[in-house]
Amino acid sequence: MTSLTGYLGKARSVARFENEFKTQAASLYYAENIGFDFSYWQMAGVSFSADSFNTWIIEESVKKAIIILNSSVSVEEFTLKLDYTLAGVQGSQSMQSMYGIN
């Protein structure tokens, strides 16, 4: 879980993107529209592809008015690493998340 103070040191758009990324869509009682819908990637029979996930995360970000200029996804064991650059933010960002563990 990320603390509020962790977000305060980041550009607003970076904090907003990371909040959307780390929140499962419809998991919040009063704000069901916040977050990305990762349930597709956890369905049986869906094989994970880093390239497909990268394209998907860009599309989902655009739906939330977050523009990603450049991004790449890699997975090692159960750790997903996303390197990205957002429009209006100088420099690139990196984020890691556990993948495949419920």
N, C-alpha and C positions, 0 to 999 in steps of 0.2 A: 504494500500500500504506500502511496506517495503522500507526503505531508504537504500542508498548505505552504509552509516556508520553502519547500523545494520548488514550488511553482512561482513564488514571488521573485526569485532570482532569474527568471526566464522571460524572454519576450512574450507578450500577450498571445500572439498567434501560436508560438511553440507550446506554451502551457495549455492553450485551448486544444491543439491537436493531440497532445499527449493525454489529456483528460478524455477526449473522445476515444482514443485508441485503447485506453485502459478500462473503459466502461463498456460492458455488454449492453447493447440496445435493449430497451424496455426493462432494465433491471432496477430502475429508480422509480419509486411510487409516484412522485410528483413531477418527474421530468422524463417520461418514457421515450422522448425523442432524442435524448442524449446518448451518445455512444455508437459504436459500429456493431453490426449484426454478425458476430463471428460464428453463429450457430451453423451456417452453411459449411464452414471448414471443419466442423466437428461431427458432421453426419457420416454414418457408415457408408462406405463405398466411394467417398470423395478422397481422391489421392491428392496430397499436398504438393504443390509446385511453387517454388520460390518466385518464379517469374509471374505466374498467374496471381499469386497473392500480392505481389508488387503492383500489378495492374489494377487489381481489385481495390487495394488501399488508396490508390490515387483516385479512382472513380468515386469511392465513398467519401473521400476528403472533399472533392469538388462539390458533392451534394450538400456538404456542410459549409460551403464557401471558404474552404481552406485550400489554397493552391500550392501544390508540391511541384517545385521546379525540377528536382532531381532526387531519385531514391534508388536504393538497392536493398534486397532482402537476402539474408543467408540464414541457414539453420544448421546448428551443430548439436547433435543428440536432441535434447529437449529445449534448447535455447534458441529463440528466434531473435535475430539482430536486424534492426532496421536503421539504415543510414539515410538521412534525408536533408533536403534544403527547401525551406518554405519561401514563397514570394514575400519580399519586404523584410526579410531577416538576413543579416549578414552572417556568413559562415554556415557550416553544415552542423547538423545535430545527429546524435546517435541514441538509440533506445534499445533495451533488451527486455524480453519478456519470455516467460515460460510458455512452451507450446505443447499441446497434447496431453496435459495433465489436468484432470478435472478435480 
